[in-house]
Each structure stands twice: as structure tokens, then as C-alpha cells.
Amino acid sequence: MTDDQMDARLRRAGEAWRSATTPAAETDADDVHVLSPEPARRSRRGRHTGLLASAAVVAAAIVAGAAVLIVTVGGGDETNPSPGDTVGLEGTVWRLVGYGNDQRLPNSPATLHISGDGMLVADDSCRLIGARVDVNQGHLYGTQFQVRDYNCTDSAGEVTFDPDVFASAPSYSLDGAGLTITGAGKTMHLVASPGLPVPTLDRPTVTGATWRLVGVTDPSGTELPVSGEATFRIDNGTLHAGDTCNTLTGPAVLTGRELDTKDLAMTEIGCSNDVAPTAAVVDAVFSGTAQTELLGTRLTISRDAAGSLDYDWIPSDAVATDPANLTGRTWRLTAVAGDPVSDAVTLRVQPDGTTTGNDGCRDINASAEVGPGTLTVTGLPPADFPPTCNGDLAATVDSLLKQQPALWRISEEDLVINGPGAQGFALVYSTGDARPVLSPLLGSAWTLTTIETGTGPDAASQSVTGQLPLAVDQRLQFDDGCNAHTAEVTVGDATLDIGAVGGTQVRCVGPVPDQQHQILAVLDGRVSWRVVRDQLTITKEGVGALVYTKAGAGPRLVGTPWTLTSVQTDRSGSASGSGSSDSRVVLTLDGRGGYRLATGCHVYAGAAAISRSTVTFSDQRDLGGDDCLNTMAEQVVHLLDGPADWSIAHGQLTVTKGNATLTFRS
């Protein structure tokens, strides 16, 4: 099938879908989203504007959603229970099909799930809602609401969740495989859809997600180097960000795509000359009303006459998005958008990126770059399928795999691949390789590094005294700098329920009593937790947070700013070298197939293809800079061309190319 034929088929599918449904009336509203424990009080529907970013993603959305209504992928709605079956409210994936007596949309991508520990996640093509719910006597009592928007303004022929319904302590009833939720003067109808993946809150949304700074551009358009782990996150209306030198905290108001962060508090650490210009741009962008643009896993925040910042999404579930849990396994497709698949559709991604399998019509021979939660596949041919195979299924598979990038996660041993919009648009694969996937919290030793208290202008952060370990297994064990404690603990997907704490009772002196009090105040009752890479944050709402680092965690090749310490060459058996402990040459590989080299004079960028022990540099370009001379930098610039071997040991990166060896420190 040619691209023109594919476009025509997709247009017909969309027209058939829209003509078969009754679109909800459009409502324009300028909602101000100040994310607090209470949900947004007004509801809106949205038209996809920035959500579908490419023709491939459009194809994926329409084929996996709309076209499924007229083309049965797997031969019937076999995943839905029959009316006589009984399913439980908790632990079931529910599909929203309509409100009141309106026309029903049985293939809506909007899904709802309530876990056994009371975590509600509702996801549609415009909005992601999270809450803690107490299911009691036919009602849902919600707290700790999160309401996040995807990039859209109005839905065409879709049904979306209304946060006001969940906030009104709605009643609910079960009738066979159907669920009815009534509140705020509205009635939502849902059907059980066990073929759909369980929706998650771990998604790239402006609020509620963690973002890593990867690019800074000043008002003149000059790209500045980025070093360190500067991140950005908005939780409950409070921003936490780094400018590569200092941290910024304070209230954040998101109105549509406008972000107001005028009243931020900032630490006052002196910045070195190499990061001061970058930090100044970050500070300027966050000193007023900025514009946000979310495209897939890339978030850009810009402000007129201040500059722009580029961020990449960091998944919070480090294990479910660990590339080691995806690669090296053969996956068989079991469902597309909730419909079962009987065709022999497979996928296998090797650690070096080699990608093979079958899309239902032809063999797959491609390349892939796998990041935490992201999958970028290249080399798939155009959608031109013979009439003897299931071309609709193959088009759907290829379209979802061609997203740049697709999102993926391991959910209950299944591989789920979809885009940045509604999670109901998904490929679900299974494998016979029952490799265990554990919570990233368990089985690791953690060391406390920072205690955070207060919010906004009252925010404070202090380093801890001594090495204070924490471990979570059958019990919680931790140290407060003076006494060792244990407690019974129940581990949830994002929460810990901590029982009575017991331990030694040594009398503490010096600064330890205050530190002890703050630690014990956080580790009490129900707390939330998240792991990002090698960092664990435990938060007690209204009290503060404890930040731990995984014991023994070392630097990684990707994402770590590597500072050059020496260049050695071996010519005719003799060794020569040069080095500097204060080198200004910094190499960073971004994990998206690129690298950046800041030399203290010029900044260079290019492509970097990484495998288990080699990295291939190409397409180097000079981004400009100051006119100066740095002999070590000139050597590195020359050597970053073609394949090289790499290894990391004791916090040191060694890159070997031919007779030259580059040594970097983290």
C-alpha cells in the first residue's frame, strides 16, 4: 500500500468513525490549572492540536482507535466479558463509553483503573487524572487529586473523563460487566475491557512528571552547554527546578500553555564561569510568564527576550522502563487497542539495537534506540502490503513503532507500546520469558543525602550528618544518625504504609536531634515515593521529603557530564599524554543518539550510536563559541569520529580509538 493509499484509507476510516458517532458539543474554556490536592473545578473537552505530531502518529491513532471500529483486528470483541459475567470494581480496566443517554462509543480509548490499594488512574486523549480513593458503601471518596492535560483543546467524537465527577464523592454501581459512576449531576457509563493495558500516571505531562534539562538557548539563539543533572518538576502547584548551579522552588500556575513562576525562591550558590551563562538563562525563563510546548517526550519552555529550555522526560518507574527488561526477549503481539490478535506478530530488540520480528505482513529488519520508557525504531519500509495479508494490522503495528519515539513500559509482564496520548491506543505483547520485574524500591540499599522541608518561599534543603542507610524489604529499616529503627511496611505502586516505628533509644547530641525529628516526621503513616534513576524520594504531604541515593551507584555513560582528564597516544611504542585536573572539556551523550562536547572555546554536537562496548561518533558540527586555543580539546574533537571502545570503572570513563585513549571523570 502506497503512502497516498494509506492516507486515503485513513481519511475514509476517520469519516466512517465520525459519521457513526455523535460528537459532544464543543466547550471553550480558559482553565487555570493550579495543581493542588483539589482537582480542577471546571471540565473541558479538547481537540488534538499538538498531540499527534507526525503522519505516522496520526496513522497510529486513527488505525488503532477509529479504524478498529470498522476493521476487526482479531476477529471479534472476545476480550469483553459477557453480560452474565461478574467483574470487580478494583483491579479491572474499564473503558468509558458515554454519559447519560448520549450515543455510546464502545471503542473509546478512555480507560479507568482502580488498584487494590486504592490508586485511581483515569486516562483519555486529553487528560490524565490520578487520585487516592476509598471505596465505601457504593461511593468513591477521593483525595490527593492530580489533573494533568495532554496537548489538546477539543475532542472530535470522543468521550473524556470529567474530574468534577470524581471529586464529588460519586456513587457507583456494577451490573454484570458494566460500571456506572454518578456525581456532579452527570452519569458515566463504562464497560470492562481486560484486553486493554492498565493505565499509568508515569507519562510525559507538563505537571506531575520529572524532566531533565538537555538544551539551553539564549535570547540571541546561541546554544549553551548543559552540565549536571538539572531537572524540572511541578507537583501540587509547586515547582522544583535546577539551573545547573542553584535550585528554584515556589508556586507554579499553568494556564493552558502559559506557565507563571514569578515568585520563586532560589539558593545562592556561586556559579563557576563555565555554567554561569546557562544558569542565567534558566533563571530568566522562570522569572515571569513562560510558554510551554509539549511534543512527545520533549518539553520546551521559553520566554520572550529570556531564551528557551529543552527538557527530556524521565520516567519515574525505573524498573518498568529499564531497557534491560525489554531487550533480548522475543515478544508476541496479543492485543491492539484492546482487540485480541491471533496473527503471528512478533518483536525482538537486541541490546545493540538490532530489531527483528514480523508485523503481520512482512519480516521486520530495522534498528532501534531504546531509552528508559522510549523506543525509536528506524529502517521500517513504507506501508506497501500485499492483498494476501492483514494490511490493517501491519499498518497499525508499523505506525506505532515508527513514532519518534514510541513510549513503552512493562506492565504485569506484558510489553505495552503506545504514543504520548490516550493509553488505550496500544500494542500489547507477551513473552514466555518470565523474567522477574521488581519494584525499584526493593532489594537496594539507600543512603540519605538531603532533607527537604517547606514549600515556596519557605522551602529549605539541608545535607544530612553521617551515612544514614535505608532498606525496604519485608520491613522498613532506617537510621536517623543516632538510632536504628524498624517498622512494618506495605509497599504500593507509589506509596508506603508505615506501621509503628521501633528501635534503639540512644540520646542524641549536637545537630542530630533536629535531623532525627525531621526523618521520623516524614517516615510516619502513609507516604509517597518515587525512584528516578539512582535517586529515591520519600515525601510526606505537609511535612517534607527525604532524598536518598542508591548505595554504590556509579555514573552512567548516558546523561553524565564527563570531564576530560587526559589524552594519551601510543606511537611506535612510546607514550605521550597531556592532562588537567580542571579541564573545561566536557562530553555528554544524551541517550537520543546525539552527543555534545563543550571545550571552553567552542561547542560541538553530533551523532553517537551506542552499543554494549562501542560508541560510533558521526556528523560532527561546530556550534560556535569563543576564539581561543585548547590543545586537549582539539585532540578530542579530531578523535570523536567513527567507532571507539568505551568502559566505565571507578567513576572514570575510558574511550579508546586506535592508538589514542581519552580519560574522563564524572
C-alpha positions in Angstrom: 0.0 0.0 0.0 1.4 3.4 -1.0 1.5 6.4 1.3 -1.3 8.0 -0.8 -3.4 4.9 -0.5 -2.7 4.8 3.3 -3.8 8.5 3.6 -7.0 7.8 1.7 -7.8 4.7 3.8 -7.2 6.7 7.0 -9.4 9.5 5.8 -12.2 7.1 5.0 -11.8 5.4 8.4 -12.0 8.7 10.2 -15.0 9.8 8.2 -16.8 6.5 8.9 -16.0 6.8 12.6 -17.2 10.3 12.9 -20.4 9.6 10.9 -21.2 6.6 13.2 -20.9 8.7 16.4 -22.4 11.9 17.8 -19.7 14.3 18.8 -20.1 16.0 22.1 -20.7 19.8 22.0 -17.6 21.8 22.0 -16.9 23.9 25.0 -14.3 26.6 25.1 -12.8 27.4 28.4 -9.7 29.1 29.6 -9.0 26.8 32.5 -6.4 27.9 35.1 -4.7 24.7 36.4 -3.2 25.4 39.8 -2.5 21.8 40.7 -3.3 21.3 44.4 -4.8 18.4 46.3 -8.2 19.5 45.0 -8.9 18.9 41.3 -9.6 21.5 38.7 -13.2 22.6 39.2 -14.0 23.0 35.5 -14.0 20.4 32.8 -13.2 20.8 29.2 -13.0 18.7 26.1 -10.2 19.0 23.7 -9.3 19.0 20.0 -6.0 17.3 19.2 -3.6 20.0 18.1 -0.1 19.1 19.4 -0.9 15.5 20.4 -0.4 13.9 17.0 2.9 15.2 15.9 3.6 13.3 12.6 1.8 11.4 9.9 3.0 8.1 11.5 1.4 9.1 14.8 -1.8 10.2 13.1 -1.9 6.8 11.3 -1.4 5.0 14.6 -4.1 7.0 16.4 -6.7 6.5 13.6 -5.9 2.9 12.8 -5.6 1.8 16.4 -8.6 3.8 17.5 -11.0 4.8 14.8 -10.4 2.2 12.2 -10.7 -0.6 14.8 -14.4 0.3 14.8 -14.8 -0.8 11.2 -11.9 -3.3 10.8 -11.8 -6.1 13.3 -8.1 -6.8 14.1 -8.5 -10.0 16.0 -11.9 -11.4 15.0 -14.4 -10.1 17.5 -14.8 -8.4 20.9 -13.6 -11.5 22.7 -11.9 -9.6 25.5 -15.0 -8.1 26.9 -16.9 -10.3 29.5 -20.4 -11.4 28.6 -23.3 -9.6 30.3 -23.7 -12.5 32.6 -20.2 -12.4 33.9 -19.3 -10.5 37.2 -16.2 -8.5 37.5 -14.9 -6.5 40.4 -14.6 -2.7 40.6 -11.0 -2.8 41.7 -8.3 -4.5 39.5 -10.4 -4.2 36.3 -9.6 -2.0 33.3 -12.8 0.0 32.4 -13.4 1.7 29.1 -15.5 4.9 29.2 -18.3 4.6 26.6 -20.5 7.6 27.3 -22.5 9.9 29.6 -26.2 9.6 30.4 -28.4 8.6 27.5 -25.9 10.0 24.9 -24.8 7.9 22.0 -22.3 5.3 23.2 -18.7 4.9 21.8 -17.8 1.3 22.5 -14.3 1.7 21.2 -13.3 4.8 23.1 -9.7 4.9 24.2 -10.6 6.4 27.6 -9.7 3.9 30.4 -10.1 3.8 34.1 -8.4 1.6 36.7 -8.6 1.4 40.5 -5.8 -0.7 42.1 -6.3 -2.9 45.1 -4.5 -0.3 47.3 -6.9 2.5 46.2 -5.0 4.3 43.4 -7.3 5.6 40.7 -6.0 6.4 37.2 -8.3 7.8 34.5 -6.8 8.4 31.1 -8.2 9.7 27.9 -6.9 11.5 24.8 -6.8 14.9 26.5 -6.4 14.4 30.3 -4.7 12.2 32.9 -6.3 12.0 36.3 -4.9 10.4 39.4 -6.3 10.1 43.0 -6.4 8.1 46.1 -9.9 6.6 46.6 -11.7 4.9 49.4 -14.3 2.6 48.1 -17.0 2.5 50.7 -20.7 1.6 50.6 -21.3 2.3 47.0 -19.3 5.5 46.9 -15.8 6.6 45.8 -14.2 9.1 48.2 -11.2 10.7 46.5 -8.2 12.6 47.9 -4.8 13.7 46.6 -6.1 14.6 43.1 -3.8 15.1 40.2 -5.3 16.5 37.0 -2.9 16.8 34.0 -3.6 17.8 30.5 -2.2 16.4 27.3 -1.7 18.8 24.4 -5.2 19.3 23.0 -8.1 21.8 23.1 -11.2 20.0 21.9 -12.2 16.4 21.3 -13.8 15.3 18.0 -16.2 12.5 18.5 -14.6 11.2 21.7 -15.7 11.0 25.3 -13.4 12.2 28.1 -13.4 11.9 31.9 -14.8 14.8 34.0 -12.7 15.5 37.1 -15.7 17.0 38.8 -17.5 13.6 38.9 -14.6 12.0 40.8 -14.3 15.0 43.2 -18.0 14.8 44.2 -17.8 11.5 46.2 -19.8 9.8 43.4 -21.9 6.8 43.8 -21.2 3.7 41.7 -23.0 0.5 40.7 -22.0 -2.7 38.9 -24.3 -4.5 36.5 -22.6 -7.6 35.1 -19.7 -6.3 33.1 -20.9 -2.7 33.3 -19.9 0.1 35.7 -22.0 3.3 36.3 -20.5 6.3 38.2 -22.8 9.2 39.1 -21.7 12.5 40.6 -21.8 16.3 40.0 -25.0 15.9 38.0 -23.5 13.5 35.5 -23.5 9.8 34.9 -20.6 8.0 33.3 -21.0 4.6 31.7 -18.1 2.2 31.5 -17.6 -1.4 30.3 -15.0 -3.9 31.4 -12.1 -4.2 29.0 -9.5 -6.6 30.3 -7.7 -6.6 26.9 -6.6 -3.0 27.4 -3.4 -2.2 29.4 -3.7 -0.8 32.9 -3.3 3.0 32.6 -0.4 4.6 34.5 0.4 8.0 35.8 4.0 7.6 34.7 3.5 9.7 31.5 5.2 12.7 29.9 2.9 15.5 31.0 4.0 19.1 31.9 2.9 18.7 35.5 3.4 15.6 37.7 6.4 14.3 35.6 10.2 14.7 36.0 12.1 16.4 33.2 15.8 16.6 32.6 17.4 19.7 31.1 19.2 18.9 27.9 19.3 22.2 25.9 19.6 25.9 26.7 19.4 28.7 24.1 20.0 32.3 25.0 17.9 35.2 23.5 20.4 35.6 20.6 19.8 32.0 19.6 23.1 30.6 20.8 23.1 27.1 22.3 24.8 27.0 25.7 26.4 23.9 27.3 24.4 21.9 29.9 26.1 20.0 32.7 25.0 18.1 35.7 21.5 16.8 36.4 19.3 19.9 36.3 15.7 18.7 36.4 12.2 20.3 36.4 9.0 19.1 38.1 5.7 20.6 39.2 3.8 18.8 41.9 0.6 20.2 43.6 1.2 23.7 42.2 4.9 23.8 43.4 7.8 23.9 41.0 11.2 22.3 41.8 13.9 23.0 39.3 17.7 23.3 38.9 19.6 25.8 36.8 22.8 23.6 36.7 24.1 25.6 39.7 21.2 26.6 42.1 17.8 25.2 42.8 14.5 27.1 42.4 11.3 26.3 44.2 7.9 28.1 44.5 4.4 28.3 43.2 3.6 27.5 39.6 0.4 28.3 37.8 -0.3 26.6 34.5 -3.0 28.3 32.4 -3.3 26.4 29.1 0.3 26.6 27.8 1.3 29.6 29.9 3.4 28.9 33.0 3.6 31.6 35.7 6.6 31.1 38.0 7.2 34.7 39.1 7.7 34.2 42.9 10.4 31.5 43.1 12.9 31.1 45.9 16.4 30.3 44.9 19.5 29.1 46.6 22.6 31.3 46.5 25.5 29.1 45.5 28.1 30.9 43.4 28.3 29.6 39.8 31.5 28.8 38.1 32.3 30.7 34.9 31.5 27.7 32.6 27.9 27.3 33.9 27.0 30.9 34.9 25.6 31.8 31.4 23.5 28.7 31.2 22.2 29.2 34.8 21.4 32.9 34.0 19.1 31.8 31.0 17.3 29.2 33.1 16.7 31.8 35.9 15.5 34.4 33.4 13.0 32.0 31.8 11.5 31.1 35.2 11.3 34.8 36.3 7.9 35.5 34.7 5.3 34.0 32.4 6.7 31.5 30.0 5.3 29.4 27.2 5.3 25.6 27.3 5.3 23.3 24.3 5.0 19.5 24.8 5.8 17.3 21.9 6.1 13.6 22.8 8.9 13.2 25.3 10.4 16.7 24.7 9.2 19.7 26.7 10.3 23.2 25.6 9.8 26.2 28.0 10.5 29.6 26.5 10.1 33.3 27.4 10.4 36.3 25.1 13.8 38.0 25.5 14.9 35.4 28.0 15.6 32.3 26.0 14.3 28.7 25.8 14.9 25.5 27.7 14.6 21.9 26.3 13.8 19.0 28.6 13.6 15.3 28.1 11.1 13.2 30.1 12.5 10.9 32.9 10.1 8.0 33.7 9.5 7.6 37.5 9.3 3.8 37.4 12.9 2.9 36.7 12.3 -0.9 36.6 9.2 -0.9 34.3 11.1 1.3 31.8 14.6 -0.3 32.2 15.8 -1.2 28.7 17.2 -4.5 30.1 13.7 -5.6 30.7 12.7 -5.0 27.0 15.8 -6.1 25.1 16.9 -9.7 24.4 13.4 -11.1 24.6 11.0 -12.3 21.8 7.6 -10.6 22.3 4.4 -11.8 20.6 1.6 -9.4 19.9 -1.6 -10.3 21.9 -3.8 -7.3 21.5 -4.2 -4.0 19.6 -6.3 -1.3 21.2 -8.0 -4.0 23.3 -8.8 -6.3 20.4 -7.1 -9.8 20.6 -4.6 -10.7 17.8 -4.2 -14.2 16.5 -1.7 -13.4 13.8 2.0 -14.3 14.4 3.2 -10.8 15.0 6.5 -10.6 16.9 9.2 -8.2 18.0 12.7 -8.7 19.3 15.1 -5.8 20.1 18.7 -6.8 20.8 20.8 -4.8 23.3 22.8 -3.4 20.3 19.6 -2.1 18.7 19.2 -4.8 16.1 15.4 -5.2 15.7 13.7 -8.2 14.1 10.2 -9.8 14.0 7.1 -9.7 11.9 4.3 -7.1 11.6 1.7 -9.5 10.2 2.6 -9.0 6.6 6.4 -9.0 6.4 9.5 -9.6 8.4 11.0 -6.7 10.4 14.7 -5.9 9.9 15.3 -2.5 11.5 17.3 -0.6 14.1 16.1 0.7 17.4 17.4 3.1 20.1 16.0 2.0 23.4 15.9 4.5 26.3 14.1 4.4 29.6 10.5 4.3 28.5 11.3 5.3 24.9 11.7 3.3 21.7 12.9 4.9 18.4 12.7 2.4 15.5 14.3 3.3 12.1 14.5 1.3 8.9 10.9 0.2 8.6 9.9 0.4 4.9 6.8 2.3 3.7 3.4 0.8 4.2 3.0 -1.2 0.9 1.4 -4.5 1.8 0.3 -7.3 -0.5 -3.5 -8.0 -0.5 -2.9 -11.6 0.8 -2.1 -10.4 4.3 -3.7 -8.4 7.1 -2.6 -5.0 5.9 -4.7 -3.1 8.5 -2.9 -4.9 11.4 0.5 -4.4 9.8 -0.2 -0.7 9.2 -1.2 -0.3 12.9 1.9 -2.1 14.2 4.3 -0.2 11.9 2.6 3.2 12.7 3.0 2.8 16.4 6.6 1.5 16.1 7.5 4.5 13.8 6.7 7.1 16.4 9.7 9.2 17.3 9.8 8.0 19.9 7.2 5.5 20.9 6.6 5.0 24.6 6.9 1.6 26.3 6.7 0.0 29.7 6.5 -3.4 31.2 3.1 -3.9 32.8 2.4 -7.1 34.7 5.0 -8.9 32.5 3.4 -7.6 29.3 5.2 -5.1 27.0 2.9 -2.1 26.2 3.8 0.2 23.3 1.8 3.4 22.6 2.1 7.1 22.0 2.0 10.1 24.3 -1.8 10.4 24.1 -4.5 8.1 25.2 -3.1 4.9 26.7 -5.9 2.8 25.1 -4.1 3.2 21.7 -1.6 0.5 22.4 0.1 -2.6 21.2 0.3 -5.3 24.0 2.9 -8.0 23.6 3.6 -11.0 25.9 6.6 -13.3 26.2 7.2 -16.7 27.6 10.4 -15.4 29.2 9.1 -14.8 32.7 12.0 -12.6 33.8 11.0 -11.1 37.2 10.3 -7.3 37.3 10.6 -6.0 40.8 9.7 -2.6 42.3 12.8 -0.3 42.0 12.4 0.4 45.7 13.1 -3.2 46.8 16.3 -5.0 47.1 18.5 -1.9 47.1 20.4 -0.1 49.9 19.8 3.6 50.0 21.8 6.4 51.7 20.1 9.6 52.8 21.7 12.7 51.3 19.1 15.5 51.7 16.2 16.6 53.9 13.7 19.0 52.3 11.1 21.0 54.3 8.5 23.6 53.5 7.4 24.8 50.1 7.5 28.0 48.1 9.5 30.9 49.7 9.7 28.8 52.9 11.4 25.8 51.1 14.6 24.7 52.7 17.1 21.9 52.0 19.8 20.6 54.2 22.5 18.0 53.8 22.5 15.2 56.4 25.0 14.4 59.0 26.7 11.0 58.6 25.9 8.0 56.4 22.2 7.2 57.0 21.0 4.0 55.4 17.5 2.8 54.5 16.3 -0.5 53.1 12.8 -1.8 52.3 12.0 -5.5 52.1 9.6 -7.3 54.3 10.2 -4.5 56.8 11.4 -0.9 56.7 14.8 -0.3 58.2 16.5 3.1 58.5 18.9 5.1 60.6 18.4 8.7 61.8 22.1 9.5 62.6 21.7 8.3 66.2 19.3 5.4 66.4 18.4 2.4 64.1 14.7 1.9 63.5 12.4 -0.8 62.0 8.7 -0.8 61.1 6.2 -3.0 59.3 5.6 -1.6 55.9 3.2 -2.2 53.0 4.7 -1.3 49.6 2.3 0.1 47.0 3.0 1.3 43.4 3.7 4.8 44.6 3.1 4.7 48.4 4.4 3.2 51.6 2.1 2.5 54.6 4.5 2.6 57.6 3.4 1.0 60.8 4.6 1.7 64.3 8.3 2.5 64.4 10.6 0.9 67.0 14.3 0.9 67.5 17.2 1.8 69.7 16.9 4.8 72.1 20.3 6.4 72.3 20.2 10.0 73.4 21.4 12.2 70.5 23.5 15.3 70.8 24.7 18.1 68.5 22.7 18.8 65.3 21.3 15.2 65.3 18.1 15.7 67.3 16.6 18.1 64.8 17.7 15.8 61.9 16.2 12.8 63.8 12.9 14.6 64.4 12.6 15.5 60.7 13.3 12.0 59.5 10.8 10.4 61.9 8.2 13.0 61.0 8.4 12.0 57.3 8.6 8.2 57.8 5.3 8.0 59.6 2.0 6.6 58.3 1.3 6.8 54.5 4.0 8.4 52.4 4.6 8.6 48.7 7.8 7.5 47.0 9.3 7.6 43.5 12.6 6.4 42.1 14.3 8.3 39.3 17.4 6.6 38.1 19.5 6.1 41.3 17.6 8.5 43.5 14.7 7.7 45.8 12.5 10.5 47.2 10.1 9.8 50.0 7.5 12.5 50.6 5.1 13.1 53.5 2.5 15.7 52.4 2.6 18.8 54.5 5.8 17.7 56.3 8.7 17.4 53.9 10.8 14.9 51.9 13.8 12.7 52.3 16.1 12.2 49.3 18.2 9.0 49.2 20.8 7.8 46.7 21.3 4.1 45.8 24.3 2.9 47.7 27.2 2.1 45.4 25.5 3.7 42.4 28.1 4.9 39.9 27.9 7.2 36.9 26.4 6.1 33.6 27.6 6.7 30.1 24.4 8.4 29.0 23.3 11.6 30.7 26.5 12.1 32.8 28.7 15.1 32.1 32.2 13.6 31.6 35.1 16.0 32.2 38.3 15.2 30.2 41.3 14.5 32.4 43.9 13.1 29.8 44.6 12.3 26.2 47.2 9.6 25.6 48.6 8.3 22.3 50.9 5.5 21.6 53.2 5.9 18.6 55.9 3.4 17.8 55.9 2.1 21.3 56.3 5.4 23.0 53.5 7.0 25.1 52.7 10.7 25.3 50.0 12.4 27.2 48.5 15.6 28.5 46.0 16.2 31.3 44.5 18.8 33.5 42.5 18.4 36.8 40.5 21.5 35.9 39.8 20.7 32.3 37.0 22.6 30.6 36.4 19.9 28.1 33.1 18.2 28.9 31.5 15.3 26.9 27.8 14.4 27.3 25.8 11.7 25.5 22.1 12.5 25.6 20.7 8.9 25.0 18.7 10.1 22.0 21.5 9.3 19.5 23.5 12.5 20.0 26.4 14.0 21.9 27.6 17.4 22.9 31.2 18.5 23.5 31.9 21.7 25.3 35.6 22.7 25.1 35.7 26.0 26.9 36.2 27.6 23.5 33.7 26.1 21.0 30.7 23.8 21.5 30.4 20.8 19.1 27.5 18.4 18.6 27.0 15.2 16.6 25.5 11.7 16.5 26.5 8.9 18.8 25.4 5.3 18.3 25.9 3.3 21.5 26.2 -0.4 21.9 27.4 -2.5 24.8 31.1 -1.7 24.5 31.4 0.6 21.5 30.2 4.1 20.6 30.3 5.4 17.0 30.6 9.2 16.6 29.5 10.9 13.3 28.0 14.1 11.8 30.1 16.4 14.0 29.3 20.1 13.7 30.7 23.2 15.3 28.0 25.3 17.1 30.3 28.2 17.6 31.9 29.9 20.6 34.9 32.0 21.6 38.1 32.3 19.7 40.7 30.6 21.9 43.1 27.7 21.8 42.8 24.5 23.8 45.2 21.8 22.6 43.5 18.9 24.5 40.1 20.0 23.1 41.5 19.9 19.5 42.7 16.4 20.0 39.3 15.2 21.3 37.4 17.0 18.5 39.6 15.1 16.0 39.2 11.8 17.7 35.3 11.9 18.0 34.9 10.4 14.5 34.0 6.8 13.8 33.8 3.8 16.2 35.6 3.8 19.6 35.6 1.4 22.5 34.4 2.6 25.9 34.3 1.3 29.5 33.5 2.8 33.0 35.3 1.8 36.1 35.6 3.5 39.5 33.8 6.6 38.2 36.1 7.0 35.3 35.2 6.7 31.6 37.8 5.5 29.1 37.3 5.9 25.4 39.8 4.1 23.1 40.1 4.9 19.4 43.0 3.4 17.5 46.2 4.3 19.4 44.6 7.0 21.4 43.0 6.8 24.9 40.7 9.5 26.3 40.1 9.5 30.0 37.2 11.3 31.7 35.9 11.7 35.2 32.2 12.1 36.2 
